[in-house]
Structure formats: C-alpha cells, structure tokens
Amino acid sequence: MNFVYISPQFPKTNWEFCDRLKKNGVNILGIADIEYDQLDQKLKDSLTEYYKVSSLENYDEVLKAVAFFTHKYGKIDWLESNNEYWLAQDAQLRSDFNITTGIKADKIANIKEKSKMKKAYKKAEVPSADFSLVTTPAKAKKFIEKVGYPVVTKPDNGVGASDTHKIKNEEELKAFFENRNKDIKYIMEEYVDGDLVSYDAIIDSNGNPLFETGIFEPAIMDVVNDGLDVFYYVQKKMPEKLLDAGRKAIKGFGIKSRFVHLEFFKLNKDKDGLGKKGDYVGLEANMRPAGGYTPDMYNYANNTDVYQIWADMVAFDKIEKANLNEDLEKNYCVYASRRDNKNYVHSHDEIKQKYGNAIVMDERMPDVFAGAMGNYMYTAKFATSEEMEEFISFVHEKTEE
C-alpha cells in the first residue's frame, strides 16, 4: 500500500501516524517544504521516501511530487495530512489522482463551510443553531430581529476561533461591518448558551466507529479574544447522549475512513427549537484529529494508542494490532496552560513537586499557538474529576493584581 503523507512533520505528532503505518507494512511517501535534514529522526525512520517542495502552497509543485511517487511506486492508495489547513488541497489531489479512500474536491465544501455543515446536521436529525450568511447590515438586522442579541459571527470557511465575534448590540454590529474583512464570507449564528464538547472518533470504510472519545473545553472564542487561561480535558466516560449525537452526525455527514473531531454545545438551559438543558447541539465538523497534543491525551485517558488504531483502519479497515485495554480503568486527561503576562501564585517547581506523578507532559508552546493554547502547558491524568479540578485551580491561581 502506498500512502502519501502531506506535511508529515507538522503537526509535531504526525510522525506517530507515520510510524504506525510503517509497522503495518505501508509505504509512507512524505511531501513537505523543509529540508530532509530538518525532519525529526523518528519521522525519517518511518518514511520510505521524502520529496521536498519549495512551498506546500504551490499546488503545481505538490502535484508533481505525487506524480513522481506514482511513477516510481505505482498507484497511490491513500493521501492525507490530518491537518485542517491542507484539507482542500488533499481533496483536490485525490481527485486529480483518483484516490478513492478520502474526500474528493467536489465534496470538500460540505466539510469546510460552516453553512453547509448545517445541512448535514439537519440530515442527521441533530439540531444546530439558526444562521444567516450576512452580506449587508440590513440582512444581519433582519436575522437579529428573528433570533435576538447576542449573535456570533465568524468566517464561513475558517479554522479555530480566529475572526470570531460575539455581537451584543447595534453598536457592536456596526463596528463588525466597518472592520470586517471584505474578502471573507461570514456566517452569523444565534448565540447558544452551552458548554463546548466534542465527539472524536476513528471511522471505518462503512461509517462505523472503531474508537470513540471526547473533549470538554471552555469557549475557545472567549479564550482567544480575552486572553483567558486555557484548560480542556478528555472525558473519562462519554455520555450516552453525546455518543448518540456523534454517531448520528457521522451518518449525516457520510463520514468514512477518517479520524474526526465533531463539536457540539451541551445546553446549559432549555432553548426553543434546539432542545432541553443537557441536550447536544451540532456546532462544527472537523475531518481530522483535534489539534496539538490532543491525540496523546486520548491515549492517556483511554489507555490505548490512537495512532495505531488509525493505522489499523488505514491498512486493515479494523483494529488489528492496537490494544484497547478495556480491562484498565480510564482517566481524565487534562491540559492546563499559563500565560507569560499573568502572575501566578504557584511556581513551576511547586506544580511539578505537587503533581509530578500525575503530569505526563509539560513544555513551552510555540508562539504561533499561544493565543489559543497559552505559553506553557501542563498535561496530567487523574482518576477523579475532583482531583482534576483541584489541579486546574492550582495551576491557574493568580496573585492579587
């Protein structure tokens, strides 16, 4: 089997996917825009061959790279980046080389544009917030007359919480239209009072989940816009209602042979048209693993190896080599970070001394991720939610201003 991996060096954890593919006997053919000598040794050991392009943004160059691999190794069976940024390019390459194991270019808008995601949630009979594609202040005001303030605006085709705004009144609405990027199509949604959660899964070629887990996290929009302290965690046990919503969404989107991260709101109170307190409302669908070290957090929480489960899905369409360790107790795995511009009560050494046995990772985050993820992160696992909440409080406790 020939697998072209786009950007195998980024995110950092991509080498793990490549490593497990190799263990399953797959040829991994990497394409990226950094020198081979700059690749991590573990990644080098996993790749059958590497092709450097001057820029992954240059489609013609990447096309030539895939053509080279096709000429040398034969038909390409899979092509993937597991990276939100390259999803559209991945799809175009699959179309151009007739690679049938993933989403092609004619379907990519359905999983990139938030307005089209609404149709899939509707097909799945999963409620989602009312919306409008706002092109003029008049159209926005008409929508707001229907749903009321506050509303949320964001790019229809966007990643994460960048350029996302909560609009609470007419003055803020006016400011949005004055300052918005005129080249971007925006979606406006009714505001949903709910906790952000996710359904994360590895799906086989028949649309059935081989592995399921999920995340609880505070509103990323507020974290980015207000510079709040960050925490999120992988749940120890998935709520049945969330599993049901996630499985319905998988069918609604027609997802097959992928790692997915589907986001939902868990309602904090009853909302007409959406559901009762505790129900789940569809937000967005991401056709890749959650970012950063979250795949490692899946592993710590579930005592398994999601990289191997994914590689088994690719190579065998079932779990073949991965161990689910279903006899072991699961954990909460939590990420908590701190920001350079805040003063905290407890030092790094105090955190390590108190929680050293629970901490599984800690390191400084790259500046490019600091807005959403903080500057220095601690990841730890706990048997109980009480222990986890105490840890979050200890890391984030600040001195009096």
C-alpha positions as a LaTeX table, in Angstrom:
\begin{tabular}{lrrr}
\hline
Residue & $x$ (\AA) & $y$ (\AA) & $z$ (\AA) \\
\hline
Met1 & 0.00 & 0.00 & 0.00 \\
Asn2 & 1.29 & 3.46 & $-0.97$ \\
Phe3 & 0.38 & 6.32 & 1.36 \\
Val4 & 1.31 & 9.92 & 0.51 \\
Tyr5 & 1.56 & 11.94 & 3.72 \\
Ile6 & 1.34 & 15.69 & 3.22 \\
Ser7 & 3.24 & 17.74 & 5.83 \\
Pro8 & 4.36 & 14.73 & 7.90 \\
Gln9 & 6.45 & 16.98 & 10.15 \\
Phe10 & 3.58 & 19.25 & 11.23 \\
Pro11 & 1.72 & 18.98 & 13.49 \\
Lys12 & 4.52 & 17.54 & 15.57 \\
Thr13 & 2.59 & 14.34 & 16.38 \\
Asn14 & 2.24 & 13.37 & 12.70 \\
Trp15 & 5.39 & 11.26 & 12.94 \\
Glu16 & 3.41 & 8.90 & 15.21 \\
Phe17 & 0.86 & 8.24 & 12.46 \\
Cys18 & 3.70 & 7.56 & 10.02 \\
Asp19 & 5.47 & 5.26 & 12.48 \\
Arg20 & 2.35 & 3.08 & 12.97 \\
Leu21 & 1.68 & 2.95 & 9.23 \\
Lys22 & 5.18 & 1.64 & 8.68 \\
Lys23 & 4.62 & $-1.02$ & 11.36 \\
Asn24 & 1.56 & $-2.08$ & 9.34 \\
Gly25 & 3.70 & $-2.56$ & 6.22 \\
Val26 & 2.65 & 0.64 & 4.44 \\
Asn27 & 4.95 & 2.69 & 2.17 \\
Ile28 & 4.89 & 6.26 & 3.56 \\
Leu29 & 5.83 & 8.86 & 0.96 \\
Gly30 & 6.25 & 12.27 & 2.56 \\
Ile31 & 5.87 & 15.69 & 0.94 \\
Ala32 & 6.75 & 18.94 & 2.74 \\
Asp33 & 8.64 & 22.20 & 2.28 \\
Ile34 & 11.50 & 21.82 & 4.76 \\
Glu35 & 14.90 & 20.21 & 4.21 \\
Tyr36 & 15.16 & 16.49 & 4.85 \\
Asp37 & 17.86 & 17.12 & 7.44 \\
Gln38 & 15.39 & 19.18 & 9.46 \\
Leu39 & 13.00 & 16.25 & 9.89 \\
Asp40 & 12.85 & 14.52 & 13.25 \\
Gln41 & 14.83 & 11.27 & 13.19 \\
Lys42 & 11.73 & 9.29 & 14.19 \\
Leu43 & 9.95 & 10.63 & 11.14 \\
Lys44 & 12.92 & 9.89 & 8.88 \\
Asp45 & 12.88 & 6.31 & 10.13 \\
Ser46 & 9.20 & 6.00 & 9.17 \\
Leu47 & 9.34 & 7.41 & 5.64 \\
Thr48 & 10.01 & 5.26 & 2.59 \\
Glu49 & 10.92 & 8.42 & 0.66 \\
Tyr50 & 10.68 & 12.17 & 1.09 \\
Tyr51 & 10.06 & 14.83 & $-1.56$ \\
Lys52 & 10.81 & 18.47 & $-0.74$ \\
Val53 & 8.84 & 21.22 & $-2.47$ \\
Ser54 & 9.68 & 24.92 & $-2.18$ \\
Ser55 & 6.19 & 25.57 & $-0.76$ \\
Leu56 & 3.22 & 23.37 & 0.05 \\
Glu57 & 1.12 & 26.35 & $-1.06$ \\
Asn58 & 2.33 & 25.77 & $-4.63$ \\
Tyr59 & $-0.18$ & 23.23 & $-5.93$ \\
Asp60 & 1.72 & 22.52 & $-9.16$ \\
Glu61 & 4.81 & 21.50 & $-7.20$ \\
Val62 & 2.85 & 19.22 & $-4.89$ \\
Leu63 & 1.07 & 17.74 & $-7.91$ \\
Lys64 & 4.45 & 16.97 & $-9.49$ \\
Ala65 & 5.61 & 15.34 & $-6.27$ \\
Val66 & 2.61 & 13.00 & $-6.18$ \\
Ala67 & 3.12 & 12.25 & $-9.89$ \\
Phe68 & 6.76 & 11.36 & $-9.18$ \\
Phe69 & 5.71 & 8.95 & $-6.43$ \\
Thr70 & 3.06 & 7.44 & $-8.71$ \\
His71 & 5.62 & 6.85 & $-11.45$ \\
Lys72 & 8.10 & 5.29 & $-9.00$ \\
Tyr73 & 5.84 & 3.26 & $-6.69$ \\
Gly74 & 2.61 & 2.75 & $-8.63$ \\
Lys75 & $-0.92$ & 3.87 & $-7.84$ \\
Ile76 & $-1.35$ & 5.90 & $-4.66$ \\
Asp77 & $-3.82$ & 4.20 & $-2.33$ \\
Trp78 & $-4.12$ & 6.94 & 0.31 \\
Leu79 & $-3.29$ & 10.62 & 0.60 \\
Glu80 & $-3.72$ & 12.53 & 3.86 \\
Ser81 & $-2.33$ & 15.35 & 6.01 \\
Asn82 & $-4.53$ & 15.06 & 9.13 \\
Asn83 & $-4.27$ & 18.85 & 9.09 \\
Glu84 & $-7.20$ & 21.28 & 8.75 \\
Tyr85 & $-5.16$ & 23.73 & 6.68 \\
Trp86 & $-4.50$ & 21.25 & 3.88 \\
Leu87 & $-7.92$ & 19.53 & 3.70 \\
Ala88 & $-8.96$ & 21.26 & 0.46 \\
Gln89 & $-5.62$ & 20.57 & $-1.21$ \\
Asp90 & $-5.74$ & 16.94 & $-0.07$ \\
Ala91 & $-9.18$ & 16.63 & $-1.67$ \\
Gln92 & $-8.01$ & 18.17 & $-4.97$ \\
Leu93 & $-5.04$ & 15.81 & $-5.14$ \\
Arg94 & $-7.31$ & 12.83 & $-4.52$ \\
Ser95 & $-9.49$ & 13.99 & $-7.41$ \\
Asp96 & $-6.55$ & 14.53 & $-9.73$ \\
Phe97 & $-5.06$ & 11.09 & $-9.00$ \\
Asn98 & $-8.37$ & 9.25 & $-8.50$ \\
Ile99 & $-7.56$ & 8.26 & $-4.93$ \\
Thr100 & $-10.85$ & 6.83 & $-3.64$ \\
Thr101 & $-10.09$ & 6.45 & 0.08 \\
Gly102 & $-10.93$ & 10.01 & 1.10 \\
Ile103 & $-12.94$ & 13.14 & 0.39 \\
Lys104 & $-12.58$ & 14.50 & $-3.16$ \\
Ala105 & $-12.74$ & 18.08 & $-4.38$ \\
Asp106 & $-16.45$ & 18.02 & $-5.29$ \\
Lys107 & $-17.40$ & 17.25 & $-1.68$ \\
Ile108 & $-14.92$ & 19.38 & 0.25 \\
Ala109 & $-17.22$ & 22.40 & 0.71 \\
Asn110 & $-19.58$ & 20.19 & 2.74 \\
Ile111 & $-16.95$ & 19.82 & 5.47 \\
Lys112 & $-15.17$ & 23.18 & 5.14 \\
Glu113 & $-18.06$ & 25.67 & 5.02 \\
Lys114 & $-20.00$ & 26.02 & 8.27 \\
Ser115 & $-23.22$ & 26.88 & 6.44 \\
Lys116 & $-23.10$ & 23.56 & 4.56 \\
Met117 & $-22.34$ & 21.66 & 7.77 \\
Lys118 & $-25.79$ & 22.75 & 8.96 \\
Lys119 & $-27.38$ & 20.67 & 6.19 \\
Ala120 & $-25.50$ & 17.56 & 7.31 \\
Tyr121 & $-26.56$ & 18.06 & 10.93 \\
Lys122 & $-30.15$ & 18.51 & 9.74 \\
Lys123 & $-29.91$ & 15.29 & 7.71 \\
Ala124 & $-28.62$ & 13.56 & 10.83 \\
Glu125 & $-31.56$ & 14.95 & 12.84 \\
Val126 & $-29.11$ & 16.72 & 15.15 \\
Pro127 & $-30.24$ & 20.29 & 15.97 \\
Ser128 & $-27.92$ & 23.21 & 15.20 \\
Ala129 & $-28.09$ & 26.96 & 15.76 \\
Asp130 & $-30.09$ & 29.09 & 13.33 \\
Phe131 & $-27.86$ & 31.04 & 10.93 \\
Ser132 & $-27.64$ & 33.52 & 8.10 \\
Leu133 & $-24.90$ & 34.32 & 5.61 \\
Val134 & $-24.68$ & 38.03 & 6.34 \\
Thr135 & $-23.60$ & 40.19 & 3.43 \\
Thr136 & $-25.19$ & 43.50 & 4.46 \\
Pro137 & $-26.15$ & 45.27 & 7.71 \\
Ala138 & $-29.79$ & 45.12 & 6.63 \\
Lys139 & $-29.66$ & 41.34 & 6.22 \\
Ala140 & $-27.93$ & 40.99 & 9.59 \\
Lys141 & $-30.55$ & 43.17 & 11.32 \\
Lys142 & $-33.36$ & 41.11 & 9.80 \\
Phe143 & $-31.76$ & 37.93 & 11.16 \\
Ile144 & $-31.25$ & 39.51 & 14.59 \\
Glu145 & $-34.92$ & 40.55 & 14.66 \\
Lys146 & $-35.68$ & 36.86 & 14.37 \\
Val147 & $-33.22$ & 35.41 & 16.94 \\
Gly148 & $-32.33$ & 38.41 & 19.13 \\
Tyr149 & $-28.97$ & 39.51 & 20.54 \\
Pro150 & $-26.35$ & 38.26 & 21.16 \\
Val151 & $-25.24$ & 36.65 & 17.91 \\
Val152 & $-21.92$ & 35.17 & 16.83 \\
Thr153 & $-20.16$ & 35.95 & 13.55 \\
Lys154 & $-17.25$ & 34.04 & 12.04 \\
Pro155 & $-15.83$ & 33.18 & 8.62 \\
Asp156 & $-17.96$ & 30.57 & 6.86 \\
Asn157 & $-14.73$ & 28.84 & 5.89 \\
Gly158 & $-12.37$ & 29.30 & 8.83 \\
Val159 & $-10.18$ & 27.41 & 11.27 \\
Gly160 & $-10.47$ & 27.59 & 15.05 \\
Ala161 & $-11.77$ & 30.76 & 16.69 \\
Ser162 & $-9.88$ & 33.30 & 14.59 \\
Asp163 & $-12.00$ & 36.28 & 13.50 \\
Thr164 & $-14.92$ & 35.08 & 15.64 \\
His165 & $-17.02$ & 37.74 & 17.40 \\
Lys166 & $-19.90$ & 37.81 & 19.85 \\
Ile167 & $-22.10$ & 40.78 & 18.98 \\
Lys168 & $-24.33$ & 42.04 & 21.79 \\
Asn169 & $-25.88$ & 45.24 & 20.42 \\
Glu170 & $-26.33$ & 47.50 & 17.39 \\
Glu171 & $-23.15$ & 49.45 & 18.11 \\
Glu172 & $-21.06$ & 46.26 & 18.01 \\
Leu173 & $-22.90$ & 45.18 & 14.87 \\
Lys174 & $-21.96$ & 48.45 & 13.19 \\
Ala175 & $-18.32$ & 48.01 & 14.27 \\
Phe176 & $-18.27$ & 44.48 & 12.82 \\
Phe177 & $-19.37$ & 45.65 & 9.39 \\
Glu178 & $-16.91$ & 48.56 & 9.44 \\
Asn179 & $-13.94$ & 46.38 & 10.37 \\
Arg180 & $-14.69$ & 43.02 & 8.76 \\
Asn181 & $-12.52$ & 41.57 & 6.03 \\
Lys182 & $-14.43$ & 42.39 & 2.84 \\
Asp183 & $-12.93$ & 39.37 & 1.04 \\
Ile184 & $-14.37$ & 36.87 & 3.53 \\
Lys185 & $-17.87$ & 35.37 & 3.58 \\
Tyr186 & $-19.23$ & 35.45 & 7.14 \\
Ile187 & $-21.84$ & 33.32 & 8.83 \\
Met188 & $-23.96$ & 34.75 & 11.66 \\
Glu189 & $-25.47$ & 32.37 & 14.20 \\
Glu190 & $-27.86$ & 32.71 & 17.11 \\
Tyr191 & $-25.98$ & 32.56 & 20.40 \\
Val192 & $-26.13$ & 29.22 & 22.20 \\
Asp193 & $-25.60$ & 29.11 & 25.98 \\
Gly194 & $-23.78$ & 25.83 & 26.32 \\
Asp195 & $-20.54$ & 24.06 & 27.20 \\
Leu196 & $-18.32$ & 23.12 & 24.26 \\
Val197 & $-17.78$ & 19.38 & 23.96 \\
Ser198 & $-16.65$ & 17.08 & 21.18 \\
Tyr199 & $-17.19$ & 13.62 & 19.80 \\
Asp200 & $-13.89$ & 12.29 & 18.48 \\
Ala201 & $-13.70$ & 9.02 & 16.58 \\
Ile202 & $-11.86$ & 6.86 & 14.10 \\
Ile203 & $-14.32$ & 5.69 & 11.45 \\
Asp204 & $-14.01$ & 2.63 & 9.17 \\
Ser205 & $-14.92$ & 2.40 & 5.48 \\
Asn206 & $-18.54$ & 1.52 & 6.34 \\
Gly207 & $-19.04$ & 4.59 & 8.50 \\
Asn208 & $-18.79$ & 2.69 & 11.79 \\
Pro209 & $-16.68$ & 3.93 & 14.72 \\
Leu210 & $-13.67$ & 1.81 & 15.68 \\
Phe211 & $-12.82$ & 4.11 & 18.59 \\
Glu212 & $-14.72$ & 6.90 & 20.35 \\
Thr213 & $-13.75$ & 9.51 & 22.91 \\
Gly214 & $-14.40$ & 13.20 & 23.51 \\
Ile215 & $-13.32$ & 16.54 & 24.92 \\
Phe216 & $-14.80$ & 19.13 & 27.27 \\
Glu217 & $-13.42$ & 22.65 & 26.81 \\
Pro218 & $-14.29$ & 26.24 & 27.61 \\
Ala219 & $-15.42$ & 28.53 & 24.79 \\
Ile220 & $-12.34$ & 28.95 & 22.58 \\
Met221 & $-13.76$ & 32.23 & 21.21 \\
Asp222 & $-13.55$ & 33.80 & 24.68 \\
Val223 & $-10.11$ & 32.27 & 25.34 \\
Val224 & $-8.66$ & 33.81 & 22.17 \\
Asn225 & $-10.45$ & 37.16 & 22.31 \\
Asp226 & $-9.99$ & 37.77 & 26.05 \\
Gly227 & $-6.63$ & 36.04 & 26.64 \\
Leu228 & $-8.10$ & 33.71 & 29.26 \\
Asp229 & $-6.28$ & 30.84 & 30.90 \\
Val230 & $-6.73$ & 27.64 & 28.95 \\
Phe231 & $-7.85$ & 24.24 & 30.09 \\
Tyr232 & $-9.64$ & 21.35 & 28.44 \\
Tyr233 & $-9.85$ & 17.65 & 29.12 \\
Val234 & $-10.58$ & 14.29 & 27.56 \\
Gln235 & $-13.57$ & 12.76 & 29.26 \\
Lys236 & $-13.17$ & 9.60 & 31.31 \\
Lys237 & $-16.53$ & 8.26 & 30.19 \\
Met238 & $-18.52$ & 9.51 & 27.22 \\
Pro239 & $-22.17$ & 10.44 & 27.97 \\
Glu240 & $-24.62$ & 8.22 & 26.08 \\
Lys241 & $-26.45$ & 11.28 & 24.69 \\
Leu242 & $-23.20$ & 12.60 & 23.22 \\
Leu243 & $-22.30$ & 9.22 & 21.73 \\
Asp244 & $-25.75$ & 9.12 & 20.12 \\
Ala245 & $-25.39$ & 12.65 & 18.69 \\
Gly246 & $-21.90$ & 11.87 & 17.38 \\
Arg247 & $-22.95$ & 8.64 & 15.72 \\
Lys248 & $-25.93$ & 10.35 & 14.08 \\
Ala249 & $-23.65$ & 13.10 & 12.80 \\
Ile250 & $-21.25$ & 10.54 & 11.32 \\
Lys251 & $-24.13$ & 9.18 & 9.24 \\
Gly252 & $-25.40$ & 12.66 & 8.35 \\
Phe253 & $-22.00$ & 13.75 & 7.03 \\
Gly254 & $-21.40$ & 10.39 & 5.35 \\
Ile255 & $-18.01$ & 10.10 & 7.05 \\
Lys256 & $-15.88$ & 7.09 & 6.12 \\
Ser257 & $-12.26$ & 6.07 & 6.71 \\
Arg258 & $-11.28$ & 9.10 & 8.78 \\
Phe259 & $-10.24$ & 10.46 & 12.13 \\
Val260 & $-12.86$ & 13.10 & 13.07 \\
His261 & $-13.41$ & 15.79 & 15.71 \\
Leu262 & $-17.08$ & 16.87 & 15.82 \\
Glu263 & $-18.00$ & 19.80 & 18.06 \\
Phe264 & $-21.25$ & 20.22 & 19.97 \\
Phe265 & $-22.78$ & 22.53 & 22.55 \\
Lys266 & $-24.24$ & 20.90 & 25.65 \\
Leu267 & $-27.13$ & 23.22 & 26.51 \\
Asn268 & $-26.93$ & 24.95 & 29.89 \\
Lys269 & $-30.65$ & 25.71 & 29.78 \\
Asp270 & $-33.71$ & 24.96 & 27.66 \\
Lys271 & $-33.74$ & 26.74 & 24.30 \\
Asp272 & $-36.70$ & 26.83 & 21.94 \\
Gly273 & $-36.03$ & 25.00 & 18.71 \\
Leu274 & $-32.82$ & 23.40 & 19.95 \\
Gly275 & $-33.63$ & 21.28 & 22.99 \\
Lys276 & $-33.71$ & 20.89 & 26.74 \\
Lys277 & $-30.94$ & 21.56 & 29.24 \\
Gly278 & $-28.32$ & 18.83 & 28.82 \\
Asp279 & $-29.14$ & 18.15 & 25.14 \\
Tyr280 & $-26.46$ & 18.40 & 22.44 \\
Val281 & $-26.49$ & 20.88 & 19.56 \\
Gly282 & $-24.27$ & 20.44 & 16.49 \\
Leu283 & $-21.63$ & 23.15 & 16.01 \\
Glu284 & $-18.86$ & 22.21 & 13.57 \\
Ala285 & $-17.31$ & 19.14 & 11.95 \\
Asn286 & $-13.55$ & 18.77 & 11.65 \\
Met287 & $-12.35$ & 15.94 & 9.42 \\
Arg288 & $-9.09$ & 15.38 & 11.27 \\
Pro289 & $-7.89$ & 14.76 & 14.83 \\
Ala290 & $-8.16$ & 17.58 & 17.35 \\
Gly291 & $-5.05$ & 19.78 & 17.33 \\
Gly292 & $-1.88$ & 19.90 & 19.37 \\
Tyr293 & $-1.17$ & 17.01 & 21.70 \\
Thr294 & $-4.82$ & 16.01 & 21.96 \\
Pro295 & $-4.25$ & 12.60 & 20.29 \\
Asp296 & $-1.73$ & 11.83 & 23.05 \\
Met297 & $-4.36$ & 12.90 & 25.58 \\
Tyr298 & $-6.80$ & 10.42 & 24.02 \\
Asn299 & $-4.18$ & 7.77 & 24.70 \\
Tyr300 & $-3.55$ & 8.76 & 28.32 \\
Ala301 & $-7.28$ & 8.89 & 29.07 \\
Asn302 & $-8.15$ & 5.63 & 27.33 \\
Asn303 & $-5.00$ & 3.53 & 27.93 \\
Thr304 & $-4.63$ & 2.88 & 24.23 \\
Asp305 & $-2.77$ & 4.01 & 21.08 \\
Val306 & $-4.98$ & 6.01 & 18.72 \\
Tyr307 & $-2.13$ & 6.30 & 16.22 \\
Gln308 & $-2.15$ & 2.51 & 15.91 \\
Ile309 & $-5.96$ & 2.33 & 15.76 \\
Trp310 & $-5.90$ & 4.87 & 12.91 \\
Ala311 & $-3.11$ & 2.99 & 11.09 \\
Asp312 & $-5.07$ & $-0.26$ & 11.53 \\
Met313 & $-8.12$ & 1.44 & 9.99 \\
Val314 & $-6.00$ & 2.51 & 7.01 \\
Ala315 & $-4.26$ & $-0.83$ & 6.47 \\
Phe316 & $-6.90$ & $-3.35$ & 7.59 \\
Asp317 & $-10.20$ & $-1.42$ & 7.99 \\
Lys318 & $-10.44$ & $-2.86$ & 11.51 \\
Ile319 & $-8.50$ & $-2.91$ & 14.75 \\
Glu320 & $-5.75$ & $-5.45$ & 14.15 \\
Lys321 & $-2.69$ & $-4.51$ & 16.22 \\
Ala322 & $-3.92$ & $-1.82$ & 18.61 \\
Asn323 & $-4.74$ & $-2.78$ & 22.20 \\
Leu324 & $-7.86$ & $-1.15$ & 23.63 \\
Asn325 & $-7.03$ & $-2.29$ & 27.19 \\
Glu326 & $-10.71$ & $-2.41$ & 28.07 \\
Asp327 & $-9.91$ & $-4.07$ & 31.41 \\
Leu328 & $-7.98$ & $-1.00$ & 32.64 \\
Glu329 & $-9.61$ & 1.95 & 34.39 \\
Lys330 & $-9.84$ & 5.04 & 32.20 \\
Asn331 & $-8.77$ & 8.52 & 33.30 \\
Tyr332 & $-9.49$ & 12.19 & 32.87 \\
Cys333 & $-6.61$ & 13.70 & 30.90 \\
Val334 & $-6.41$ & 17.48 & 31.29 \\
Tyr335 & $-4.45$ & 20.23 & 29.58 \\
Ala336 & $-3.89$ & 23.42 & 31.60 \\
Ser337 & $-1.65$ & 26.26 & 30.46 \\
Arg338 & $-0.39$ & 29.60 & 31.70 \\
Arg339 & 0.33 & 32.92 & 30.02 \\
Asp340 & 3.52 & 34.94 & 30.24 \\
Asn341 & 1.64 & 38.16 & 31.00 \\
Lys342 & $-0.05$ & 36.87 & 34.16 \\
Asn343 & 1.26 & 36.41 & 37.71 \\
Tyr344 & 0.52 & 33.05 & 39.27 \\
Val345 & 0.65 & 32.02 & 42.92 \\
His346 & 2.44 & 28.71 & 42.38 \\
Ser347 & 5.80 & 28.35 & 40.65 \\
His348 & 6.66 & 25.79 & 38.02 \\
Asp349 & 8.69 & 23.86 & 40.59 \\
Glu350 & 5.76 & 23.81 & 43.02 \\
Ile351 & 3.48 & 22.41 & 40.32 \\
Lys352 & 6.00 & 19.72 & 39.45 \\
Gln353 & 6.60 & 18.87 & 43.09 \\
Lys354 & 2.88 & 18.56 & 43.92 \\
Tyr355 & 1.71 & 16.86 & 40.71 \\
Gly356 & 4.84 & 15.24 & 39.33 \\
Asn357 & 3.33 & 11.75 & 39.42 \\
Ala358 & 0.24 & 12.88 & 37.54 \\
Ile359 & 1.91 & 15.11 & 34.92 \\
Val360 & 2.56 & 13.28 & 31.66 \\
Met361 & 3.77 & 16.24 & 29.57 \\
Asp362 & 4.88 & 19.82 & 30.18 \\
Glu363 & 6.59 & 22.20 & 27.80 \\
Arg364 & 6.56 & 25.66 & 26.29 \\
Met365 & 4.14 & 26.07 & 23.41 \\
Pro366 & 5.23 & 27.59 & 20.06 \\
Asp367 & 4.31 & 31.27 & 19.82 \\
Val368 & 2.03 & 30.57 & 16.84 \\
Phe369 & $-0.28$ & 28.57 & 19.15 \\
Ala370 & $-0.02$ & 30.80 & 22.23 \\
Gly371 & $-3.20$ & 32.80 & 21.57 \\
Ala372 & $-5.40$ & 29.72 & 21.73 \\
Met373 & $-3.23$ & 27.40 & 23.80 \\
Gly374 & $-1.26$ & 29.56 & 26.26 \\
Asn375 & 2.52 & 29.89 & 26.61 \\
Tyr376 & 3.40 & 26.99 & 28.91 \\
Met377 & 1.34 & 23.84 & 29.22 \\
Tyr378 & 0.93 & 21.03 & 31.73 \\
Thr379 & $-0.90$ & 17.84 & 30.80 \\
Ala380 & $-1.86$ & 15.42 & 33.55 \\
Lys381 & $-4.16$ & 12.46 & 34.16 \\
Phe382 & $-6.43$ & 11.80 & 37.13 \\
Ala383 & $-8.86$ & 9.11 & 38.24 \\
Thr384 & $-11.46$ & 11.58 & 39.54 \\
Ser385 & $-12.91$ & 14.88 & 38.39 \\
Glu386 & $-12.26$ & 16.35 & 41.86 \\
Glu387 & $-8.52$ & 15.74 & 41.56 \\
Met388 & $-8.53$ & 17.22 & 38.06 \\
Glu389 & $-10.40$ & 20.37 & 39.13 \\
Glu390 & $-8.01$ & 20.89 & 42.05 \\
Phe391 & $-5.09$ & 20.63 & 39.61 \\
Ile392 & $-6.61$ & 23.22 & 37.24 \\
Ser393 & $-7.18$ & 25.61 & 40.16 \\
Phe394 & $-3.62$ & 25.11 & 41.44 \\
Val395 & $-2.07$ & 25.83 & 38.02 \\
His396 & $-4.27$ & 28.87 & 37.34 \\
Glu397 & $-4.42$ & 30.51 & 40.79 \\
Lys398 & $-3.21$ & 34.09 & 40.37 \\
Thr399 & $-1.80$ & 36.68 & 42.73 \\
Glu400 & $-3.79$ & 39.81 & 43.55 \\
Glu401 & $-3.40$ & 42.42 & 40.85 \\
\hline
\end{tabular}
